[in-house]
Amino acid sequence: MKRTFLPLCIAGALSMAGPLQAQEDKYLYLEDVEGEVPMAWVKEQNAVSKAEIKSYKGFDSLVSNSLAVLNDKERIPYATHIGNKLYNFWKDETHTRGIYRRTTMEEYTKAEPNWETVLDIDALGKKESVNWVFKGMDCQYPQNERCLVSLSRGGADAVEVREFDLTTNDFVPTKQQAFFLKEAKSSLSWIDKDQLFVGTDFGDGNSMTDSGYPRVVKLWQRGTPLNEAKTIYSGDKTSVAVQGWVLFDDKTPLSLVTEAHTFFTSSHYVYLNDKLTKLPIPEDAEIKGYFKGNLFVELKSALTSEAGNFNQGAIVYAPVDDLIAQKVDFKVFVSPTPSASISQVSFTKSAVFVNWLDNVKGKLVRYQQDAKGEWQHTPVPFDANGALSVVDSGQDSDDLFVNYTSFLEPPSLYSVNSQRLTPSKIKGMPQRFAADKFTTEQYFATSKDGTKVPYFVVKAKDLKLNGSNPTLLSAYGGFEVSRTPSYSAIIGKNWLEQGGVYVLANIRGGGEYGPAWHQAAIKENRHKAFEDFEAIAEDLIARKITSSQHLGIQGGSNGGLLMGAAFTRRPDLYHAVVCQVPLLDMYRYNKLLAGASWMGEYGNPDIPAEWDYIKTYSPYHNLHKDVKYPKVFFTTSTRDDRVHPGHARKMVAKMKEMGTDVLYYENIEGGHAGAADNQQAAELNSMTFAYLLQQLKK
């Protein structure tokens, strides 16, 4: 199960003379997202930054490179099984907003499959005069005929939901009692063809949490108005979200209701015979799947019970019927090692697959029970130096799709059968940059507390270690998100081939070594993620790969917070900073959009003891007029309804008033991803690389 409330997509402290509440925030007006005055300010900043960055003499080539990659018809059309067909969402220069389409497995294996268009988002937007962005299609299993289509205006998280018929390739008419939800941050799940779990803004002023997600789950019967839906469960307003959802063991449904008290703790209930029964599993555990009558759960903390002791990061399982009866008799499925953590768990008809991260390198293993009930494991033969991910699997089939890639190897898509275990390559991207001229190395830096922190360096084979190489260091470091090796033709063309070195840091706060790696850098220990990042920057300099004058850094969302903390803590260490859709005002973050949902990660600034540690790194509060900062490039989106654009706006306004040279660009649409179509993405990517080349090639 994946949480539907989305996470953030990674030594001087400010001495506070008095309570922050008494200090004036001169830039609060910039939090008015679409206000006339703030938008005039945004357009003024955009014009200045675009003119300066686009003056880079190679800018048009960067855009051409990016568009060629984004619109490349030879890129892999990743597909999902729905019934006996394969479905794919595709964008190119003709379909800028995208088409949802399908084909057969036989066609899919061909170099040029014959696709049938199911839904054309460009045509829909033109017909309705709305800049629709496709946000997904959820079909009712196992019939797979009726689906719920989510559509966003301009890329925001809030969506309008309409019922769609895969047999007619059209929206279900109102006269046929179609399900429909107006724009909101909603949660819906099919129970059967005529019933849904629904959580949304019911218009009563009390149906959403403080984080802006559903607080109430109702049972909605086809043909009845939404206001007559039966309330199943109401959560606490201070919780992150409540949702109803359904798991399947083959075709046997298990209806669940989950209240996420924080981003990392939840209570789970089984909904059976109009009754809710709370499951006796740890609140910080995460449900991973339902297989052969057993519920599989990942432990985020060590567990001691009558059945035994279970390690942090282990996956355990127990019969659902026993858990409903409050009998807790977990058994170990798999357990992590000091170097290997569990990245992904996937279920097929007859097996369970675990994608392991061993020192941030992928390994896929199949698990099946023998006649005695013992789990037997068999590795799937893939190269051990790249990143693996299961991109499609289902419990009504023994087949799954697996993607393999590395920094220098384009993605390849393989079909794997649970029984035969022989990967069969069915799709592969061609090389889009001169990868043979580069090499990848993994190093370990020693952080301030002695922890060894891994990072990857992608560099030219003939790189001279003279400290003058333009180097881009990227990281995320939050929410147990793992950053693994991946191929980017845009980085290849617009950075590596331009003489740059690319570095990916696996700092604490992420999930590269399991829950402990994440929990080591949350709340009062947040500084450890920043110290890890600084240690890697210093290690790059010590190895003479680069120097401060030629070192740039980049991160978005939680990684944008990392960038803000990085350049305010150590402005001497970097010469370029790309800070994207960031959190920066950590005193008000929990009051802006989805911010309250992240207090399990950062802490609650309204509690004085927690603000005491948050204020030591809050970038907005750690700016000083007499400090020389690198020339930072901030980007955000007006339509980002997850991380408020006010964070970046206010930071830029404050820095400009201090006389600090800074660049700012806000895309008027695009949501948290920053761009709504390939043209916008190409422009924004090219502005980023033009800025970096301007700053670091001096």
C-alpha positions in Angstrom: 0.0 0.0 0.0 1.2 3.5 -0.8 0.0 6.4 1.2 -2.2 8.6 -1.0 -1.2 11.8 0.9 2.0 12.4 -1.0 5.3 13.1 0.5 7.6 16.0 -0.3 8.3 13.9 -4.4 15.1 15.6 -0.1 26.8 25.6 11.7 25.4 28.8 12.6 22.1 29.1 14.4 20.0 32.2 14.5 19.9 33.7 18.0 16.3 34.7 18.7 16.1 37.8 21.0 12.5 37.2 21.7 9.5 35.0 20.7 9.1 34.8 16.9 5.4 35.7 17.2 6.4 39.2 18.1 8.6 39.6 15.0 7.0 41.1 11.9 7.0 39.1 8.7 7.1 41.9 6.1 6.5 39.5 3.3 3.3 37.7 4.4 1.4 39.3 1.5 3.3 37.0 -0.9 1.5 34.0 0.6 -1.7 35.2 -1.3 -1.1 32.8 -4.1 -3.0 34.4 -6.9 -3.4 37.9 -5.5 -2.9 40.8 -7.8 0.1 42.3 -6.0 2.0 39.0 -5.5 1.4 38.0 -9.1 2.7 41.3 -10.3 5.8 40.7 -8.2 6.1 37.2 -9.6 5.9 38.3 -13.2 8.5 41.0 -12.5 11.0 38.5 -11.0 10.3 36.0 -13.8 11.1 38.6 -16.5 14.4 39.6 -14.9 15.5 36.0 -14.3 14.5 34.7 -17.7 16.3 37.5 -19.5 19.5 36.9 -17.5 19.5 33.1 -17.7 18.4 32.9 -21.3 21.3 35.1 -22.3 23.5 32.1 -21.9 24.8 31.6 -25.5 24.0 27.8 -25.5 20.5 28.2 -24.1 18.6 27.3 -27.3 20.7 24.1 -27.6 19.9 23.1 -24.1 16.1 23.5 -24.8 16.5 21.5 -28.0 18.3 18.7 -26.2 15.7 18.6 -23.5 12.7 18.6 -25.9 14.4 15.8 -28.0 14.6 13.7 -24.9 11.1 14.4 -23.5 9.4 13.9 -26.9 11.6 11.0 -27.9 9.3 8.4 -29.5 11.8 5.7 -28.7 11.5 6.1 -25.0 9.9 3.2 -23.2 6.1 3.4 -23.0 5.7 1.9 -19.5 2.5 0.1 -19.2 0.1 -1.3 -16.6 -2.0 -4.4 -16.9 -5.8 -3.7 -16.6 -7.6 -6.9 -17.4 -6.0 -8.5 -20.5 -4.8 -5.2 -22.0 -1.8 -3.0 -21.3 -2.4 0.7 -20.7 0.0 3.6 -21.0 0.0 7.4 -20.6 2.0 9.2 -23.3 3.1 12.7 -24.1 5.0 14.0 -27.1 5.1 17.1 -29.3 1.7 16.2 -30.8 0.0 15.3 -27.5 1.4 17.9 -25.1 -1.0 17.1 -22.3 -1.0 13.4 -23.2 -3.1 10.5 -24.3 -4.2 7.4 -22.3 -4.0 4.4 -24.6 -4.0 0.6 -24.7 -2.7 -2.3 -26.6 -2.3 -6.1 -26.3 0.8 -7.9 -24.9 1.4 -9.3 -28.4 1.5 -5.8 -29.8 3.4 -4.4 -26.9 6.4 -6.6 -27.6 6.7 -5.1 -31.1 9.0 -2.2 -31.9 6.1 -0.1 -33.0 2.9 -1.4 -31.2 -0.5 -0.5 -32.5 -2.1 1.6 -29.8 -5.8 2.5 -29.3 -6.5 5.9 -27.8 -8.7 5.7 -24.8 -8.7 9.3 -23.6 -7.1 12.3 -25.2 -6.4 15.0 -22.6 -5.5 17.6 -25.2 -8.8 17.2 -26.9 -10.7 17.2 -23.6 -9.0 20.4 -22.5 -9.7 22.1 -25.8 -13.3 21.0 -25.8 -13.9 22.2 -22.2 -11.5 25.2 -22.3 -9.6 23.9 -19.2 -5.9 23.2 -19.0 -6.5 19.7 -17.7 -3.5 17.6 -16.4 -4.0 13.8 -16.2 -3.6 12.5 -12.7 -4.5 8.8 -13.0 -7.0 6.1 -13.9 -8.3 3.7 -11.1 -10.3 0.8 -12.4 -12.7 -1.5 -10.6 -11.1 -4.9 -10.1 -11.7 -7.6 -11.2 -14.3 -6.5 -13.9 -12.0 -3.7 -15.1 -14.7 -1.9 -17.1 -15.5 1.2 -15.0 -12.7 3.5 -13.9 -12.3 6.7 -12.0 -10.3 9.4 -13.9 -8.6 12.1 -11.9 -8.1 15.5 -13.7 -6.2 18.4 -12.3 -6.4 22.1 -13.3 -2.9 23.1 -14.2 -1.2 20.2 -12.3 -2.4 20.8 -8.7 -2.9 18.0 -6.3 -6.6 18.8 -6.0 -8.5 16.9 -8.7 -11.9 16.5 -10.3 -12.9 12.8 -10.5 -15.2 11.4 -13.2 -16.3 7.9 -14.0 -15.1 6.4 -17.3 -16.1 3.4 -19.3 -13.3 1.3 -20.8 -15.8 -0.5 -23.1 -17.0 2.7 -24.8 -13.8 4.9 -24.2 -16.0 7.7 -22.9 -17.1 9.2 -19.6 -20.2 7.6 -18.1 -23.3 9.8 -18.8 -25.0 11.3 -15.8 -28.2 9.5 -16.8 -26.4 6.2 -16.1 -25.8 7.3 -12.5 -22.1 8.1 -13.0 -19.9 8.8 -10.0 -18.6 12.3 -10.0 -16.6 14.5 -7.6 -15.9 18.1 -7.9 -12.3 19.5 -7.5 -10.8 18.6 -4.1 -8.1 16.6 -2.5 -10.1 13.4 -2.5 -9.6 9.8 -1.7 -11.7 7.2 -3.5 -11.6 3.4 -3.8 -13.8 0.9 -5.5 -15.6 -1.6 -3.2 -17.6 -3.2 -6.0 -19.0 -1.9 -9.2 -21.7 0.1 -7.4 -20.0 1.2 -4.2 -17.1 3.4 -3.3 -15.2 4.4 -0.3 -15.1 8.2 -0.5 -13.3 10.9 1.4 -13.5 14.5 0.1 -14.5 18.0 1.0 -18.2 17.4 1.8 -18.8 21.1 2.1 -19.6 21.1 5.8 -16.4 22.8 6.9 -15.4 19.8 9.0 -14.6 17.0 6.6 -11.0 17.8 6.0 -8.0 17.6 8.3 -5.7 20.5 9.2 -3.4 19.1 6.5 -6.1 19.5 3.8 -6.9 15.9 3.3 -10.1 13.9 3.9 -11.0 13.4 7.6 -14.1 11.3 7.0 -14.7 8.1 5.1 -18.2 7.4 3.7 -19.8 4.5 1.8 -21.2 5.9 -1.5 -23.8 3.9 -3.3 -24.3 4.4 -7.0 -27.4 6.4 -7.9 -27.5 8.3 -4.6 -26.3 11.9 -4.0 -23.0 12.3 -2.2 -24.7 14.0 0.8 -26.6 10.7 1.5 -23.4 8.6 1.6 -23.1 6.6 4.8 -20.4 7.7 7.2 -18.1 4.8 8.1 -15.4 6.5 10.0 -14.4 10.0 11.2 -10.8 10.8 12.2 -9.2 13.5 14.3 -8.9 16.9 12.6 -5.3 17.0 13.6 -4.5 13.7 11.8 -2.9 13.8 8.4 -5.7 11.9 6.5 -8.3 9.2 6.6 -9.0 6.9 3.7 -10.9 3.7 2.8 -9.1 1.3 0.5 -9.3 -2.3 -0.7 -6.6 -4.9 -1.1 -7.0 -8.1 -3.1 -5.6 -11.6 -2.5 -6.2 -12.8 -6.1 -9.8 -11.8 -6.4 -10.7 -11.9 -2.7 -11.2 -8.3 -1.4 -10.1 -6.9 2.0 -11.7 -3.6 2.8 -9.7 -1.4 5.1 -10.0 2.1 6.7 -6.8 3.8 7.7 -6.3 6.9 9.8 -2.9 8.4 9.4 -2.3 10.2 12.7 1.0 11.5 11.4 2.9 11.0 8.2 4.5 7.9 9.8 1.9 6.5 12.2 -1.5 5.0 11.4 -4.4 3.0 12.8 -5.9 0.3 10.5 -9.4 -1.1 10.6 -11.0 -4.0 8.6 -14.5 -3.1 7.4 -16.5 -6.3 7.3 -20.3 -6.8 7.7 -20.9 -3.1 8.4 -18.4 -3.3 11.3 -15.0 -1.8 11.8 -12.4 -3.9 13.7 -9.0 -2.4 14.6 -6.0 -4.5 13.6 -3.4 -5.1 16.3 -0.4 -4.0 14.4 2.1 -1.3 15.5 1.0 2.3 14.5 4.3 3.0 12.8 4.2 -0.2 10.7 3.2 -0.1 7.1 0.9 -2.6 5.3 2.7 -3.9 2.3 0.2 -6.4 0.8 -2.4 -9.2 1.2 -1.2 -12.7 -0.1 -2.7 -16.1 0.5 -4.8 -15.0 3.4 -1.9 -13.2 5.1 -1.3 -9.5 5.7 2.3 -8.4 5.2 3.5 -5.6 7.3 6.9 -3.7 7.3 8.1 -2.8 10.8 9.5 0.7 11.2 10.6 -0.1 14.8 11.8 -3.3 16.5 8.9 -5.3 17.8 8.8 -7.6 20.8 5.8 -9.9 21.2 4.9 -13.3 22.5 5.7 -14.7 19.1 9.3 -13.4 19.3 11.5 -10.4 18.6 11.4 -8.8 15.2 14.0 -6.4 13.8 13.4 -2.9 12.7 12.9 -2.9 8.9 11.7 -6.5 8.8 8.6 -7.6 7.0 6.4 -9.9 9.0 3.1 -11.5 8.2 0.0 -13.1 9.9 -3.4 -14.5 8.8 -5.9 -11.7 8.4 -8.6 -13.8 10.2 -6.3 -14.1 13.2 -5.6 -10.3 13.3 -9.4 -9.6 13.1 -9.8 -12.0 16.1 -7.0 -10.0 17.8 -4.6 -12.9 17.7 -1.1 -11.6 17.1 1.2 -14.3 15.9 3.5 -12.7 13.4 6.2 -14.6 11.5 9.2 -13.2 9.8 9.1 -13.0 6.0 12.4 -11.1 5.4 14.7 -9.1 7.6 17.3 -6.4 6.6 21.1 -6.6 7.1 23.5 -3.8 8.0 24.1 -3.1 4.3 20.8 -4.2 2.7 17.3 -2.7 3.1 14.0 -3.6 1.6 13.1 -1.1 -1.2 10.0 -2.7 -2.7 7.7 -5.7 -2.2 5.5 -7.0 -5.1 3.0 -9.8 -5.2 2.1 -12.1 -8.1 -0.3 -15.1 -8.2 2.2 -17.6 -6.8 5.2 -15.6 -5.4 6.4 -12.5 -3.6 9.3 -10.5 -5.0 11.5 -8.3 -2.8 13.6 -5.6 -4.4 16.6 -5.1 -2.1 19.0 -2.2 -1.8 22.5 -3.4 -1.0 24.7 -0.3 -0.5 22.2 1.5 -2.7 22.5 -1.1 -5.5 19.5 -3.2 -6.6 18.9 -6.9 -6.2 15.6 -8.7 -7.0 14.7 -11.9 -5.2 11.7 -14.3 -5.6 10.2 -15.9 -2.4 7.9 -18.9 -2.4 6.8 -21.2 0.3 7.6 -24.9 0.2 5.4 -27.8 1.4 6.5 -27.2 5.0 5.6 -23.5 4.7 9.3 -22.4 4.7 10.2 -19.5 2.4 12.6 -20.4 -0.3 14.4 -17.5 -2.1 15.9 -17.3 -5.6 17.7 -14.2 -7.0 16.5 -13.0 -10.4 19.5 -12.7 -12.7 20.1 -9.0 -13.2 23.3 -7.0 -13.2 24.1 -5.9 -9.6 25.4 -2.5 -10.4 22.2 -0.6 -11.3 18.8 0.1 -10.1 15.8 -2.2 -10.3 12.1 -1.6 -9.9 9.0 -3.6 -10.5 6.8 -1.4 -12.6 3.8 -3.7 -12.9 2.6 -6.9 -11.1 -0.7 -8.4 -10.2 -2.0 -11.2 -8.0 -4.0 -12.7 -10.9 -0.9 -13.3 -13.0 2.5 -14.8 -12.6 4.1 -12.2 -14.9 5.6 -8.9 -14.0 7.5 -6.1 -15.6 10.9 -5.1 -14.2 12.9 -2.0 -15.1 16.7 -1.9 -15.0 18.9 1.2 -15.3 22.0 2.9 -14.1 23.6 6.3 -14.5 25.1 5.3 -17.8 22.8 2.6 -19.1 19.4 3.6 -20.6 16.4 1.9 -19.0 15.5 -1.6 -20.2 12.1 -3.2 -19.5 12.0 -6.9 -18.9 9.2 -9.4 -18.6 9.7 -11.9 -15.8 7.7 -15.0 -15.1 7.4 -16.0 -11.4 8.1 -19.6 -12.3 10.8 -19.4 -15.0 12.7 -16.4 -13.6 14.4 -15.7 -16.9 14.2 -12.0 -17.7 13.1 -11.3 -21.2 14.0 -7.9 -22.5 11.0 -6.4 -24.3 11.8 -2.7 -24.5 14.9 -0.6 -24.3 15.9 3.0 -24.8 18.8 3.8 -27.1 21.7 5.8 -25.8 21.0 9.5 -25.9 24.4 10.9 -24.9 28.0 9.8 -25.1 27.9 7.5 -22.1 31.0 5.6 -23.1 33.1 8.6 -22.2 32.0 8.5 -18.6 32.3 6.3 -15.6 30.5 5.9 -12.2 32.2 5.6 -8.8 30.7 5.1 -5.4 32.5 6.7 -2.5 31.8 7.1 1.2 32.2 10.3 3.2 32.6 10.5 7.0 29.9 12.7 8.6 30.5 14.8 11.7 29.4 12.0 14.0 31.5 9.4 12.2 28.8 7.8 10.1 29.9 6.6 6.7 27.6 8.2 4.0 27.6 6.9 0.4 27.5 8.9 -2.7 27.9 8.3 -6.5 30.0 10.3 -8.8 29.4 10.3 -12.6 32.4 11.8 -14.4 34.5 11.7 -17.5 37.0 8.8 -17.7 39.8 11.3 -18.4 38.7 13.8 -15.7 41.7 15.7 -14.3 41.7 16.0 -10.5 42.6 19.6 -10.4 39.7 21.0 -8.4 38.3 23.0 -11.3 35.5 20.7 -12.6 32.0 22.1 -12.6 30.2 19.7 -10.3 26.5 19.3 -9.5 25.7 17.7 -6.1 22.0 16.5 -5.7 20.2 15.0 -2.7 16.8 14.6 -1.0 17.3 13.2 2.5 13.8 12.9 3.9 10.6 10.9 4.3 12.5 7.5 3.9 12.8 8.2 0.1 15.7 6.4 -1.5 17.7 8.0 -4.3 19.1 5.3 -6.5 21.2 5.3 -9.8 19.1 6.3 -12.8 19.7 7.2 -16.3 18.9 10.8 -17.4 19.6 11.7 -21.0 18.9 15.4 -20.1 21.7 15.4 -17.5 23.8 13.5 -19.9 23.4 16.0 -22.8 23.0 19.2 -20.8 25.5 18.6 -18.0 27.9 15.7 -18.5 28.6 16.5 -22.1 29.1 20.2 -21.2 32.0 19.2 -19.0 30.1 18.7 -15.7 30.4 16.1 -13.0 27.2 14.7 -11.5 27.0 13.6 -7.9 24.1 11.8 -6.1 24.3 11.8 -2.3 22.5 9.2 -0.2 22.3 11.2 3.0 20.4 10.2 6.2 16.7 11.1 6.2 16.3 8.9 3.1 15.5 5.2 3.0 18.7 3.8 1.4 19.5 1.7 4.6 15.9 1.3 5.8 13.9 3.0 8.6 16.8 3.6 10.9 18.6 5.6 8.2 15.5 7.8 7.9 14.8 8.1 11.6 18.4 9.1 12.3 17.7 12.6 10.8 14.1 13.5 11.7 12.9 16.2 14.1 15.7 17.2 16.6 18.3 15.3 14.5 17.5 17.0 11.2 20.9 18.6 11.3 22.5 15.2 10.7 21.1 15.2 7.1 22.7 18.6 6.6 26.0 17.4 8.1 26.0 14.4 5.8 25.6 16.7 2.8 28.4 19.0 3.9 30.7 16.0 4.5 30.1 14.9 0.9 30.8 18.4 -0.4 34.0 18.6 1.5 35.0 15.1 0.4 34.5 16.1 -3.2 36.8 19.0 -2.6 39.4 16.9 -0.7 39.5 14.5 -3.7 40.1 17.5 -6.0 37.1 16.5 -8.1 36.0 20.1 -7.6 36.3 23.2 -5.4 33.9 25.5 -3.7 34.2 27.9 -6.7 33.0 25.1 -9.1 30.5 23.3 -6.8 26.8 23.6 -7.4 23.9 21.9 -5.5 20.3 21.1 -6.5 17.2 19.8 -4.7 13.5 20.1 -4.7 10.6 20.0 -2.2 12.2 18.5 1.0 15.4 18.7 -1.1 14.6 22.4 -1.5 14.7 22.7 2.3 18.0 20.9 2.2 19.3 23.5 -0.3 18.1 26.4 1.9 19.8 25.0 4.9 22.9 24.2 3.0 23.6 27.7 1.7 22.6 29.4 4.9 24.7 27.1 7.1 27.7 27.0 4.8 27.5 29.8 2.2 31.3 29.4 1.6 31.0 25.9 0.4 28.9 26.3 -2.8 29.0 28.7 -5.8 25.6 27.8 -7.3 22.3 26.6 -5.7 19.2 25.4 -7.4 16.4 25.5 -4.9 13.1 24.0 -6.3 9.6 24.0 -4.9 11.1 24.4 -1.5 10.1 24.6 2.2 11.9 27.6 3.7 9.8 29.3 6.3 9.8 26.5 8.9 7.9 28.6 11.4 4.8 28.8 9.2 5.2 25.6 7.1 2.6 23.7 9.1 0.0 26.4 8.4 0.5 26.4 4.6 -1.3 23.9 2.4 -0.3 20.3 3.2 2.4 21.4 5.7 0.7 20.1 8.8 1.1 16.6 7.4 4.9 16.8 7.7 5.2 17.5 11.4 6.1 13.9 12.0 9.2 14.6 9.9 10.2 18.1 11.1 8.4 18.7 14.4 5.8 21.2 15.4 7.0 24.8 15.4 4.1 25.9 17.6 5.6 23.9 20.4 8.5 26.0 21.9 10.7 23.0 22.6 10.4 21.9 19.0 10.8 25.3 17.5 14.0 25.6 19.5 15.7 23.0 17.2 13.7 23.9 14.0 14.8 27.6 14.2 18.5 26.5 14.1 18.1 25.6 10.4 14.9 27.3 9.1 16.4 29.0 6.1 14.1 32.0 6.1 15.1 32.7 9.7 18.8 32.1 9.2 19.5 34.8 6.6 21.9 37.5 7.7 22.5 40.8 5.9 26.2 40.8 6.5 26.8 37.4 5.0 27.9 36.8 1.4 25.6 34.1 -0.1 26.0 32.3 -3.4 23.7 33.5 -6.2 20.8 31.1 -5.7 18.2 30.2 -8.3 14.8 29.5 -6.8 12.0 27.9 -8.8 8.4 27.1 -7.8 4.9 26.9 -9.3 1.7 29.0 -8.7 -0.3 25.8 -9.0 1.7 23.9 -6.4 -1.0 23.1 -3.8 1.4 20.9 -1.8 4.4 23.1 -0.9 3.2 26.7 -0.8 4.9 29.0 -3.4 5.0 31.6 -0.6 8.1 29.8 0.8 10.3 30.7 -2.2 8.6 34.1 -2.8 9.3 35.3 0.7 12.8 34.0 0.8 13.7 35.8 -2.4 12.0 39.1 -1.3 14.0 39.0 2.0 17.3 38.3 0.2 16.7 41.0 -2.3 16.0 43.6 0.5 19.3 42.5 2.1 21.0 43.3 -1.2 21.8 39.7 -2.1 21.8 38.8 -5.8 19.3 36.1 -6.4 17.2 34.6 -9.3 13.6 33.5 -9.2 11.3 31.8 -11.6 7.7 30.7 -10.9 5.8 28.7 -13.4 2.2 29.8 -13.5 1.0 26.2 -13.7 2.6 22.8 -13.3 1.8 21.9 -9.7 4.4 20.3 -7.4 6.2 18.8 -10.4 6.9 22.4 -11.6 5.7 21.9 -15.2 2.5 20.8 -16.8 3.8 19.7 -20.2 7.1 18.8 -22.0 7.6 22.3 -23.4 7.4 23.8 -19.9 9.6 21.0 -18.5 12.2 21.6 -21.2 12.3 25.3 -20.6 12.7 24.9 -16.8 15.4 22.2 -17.2 17.3 24.3 -19.6 17.1 27.4 -17.3 18.5 25.3 -14.5 21.5 24.0 -16.6 22.2 27.4 -18.2 22.3 29.0 -14.7 24.7 26.2 -13.4 26.9 26.6 -16.4 27.0 30.4 -16.0 27.9 30.1 -12.4 30.3 27.2 -12.3 32.3 27.5 -15.5 33.7 30.9 -14.6 
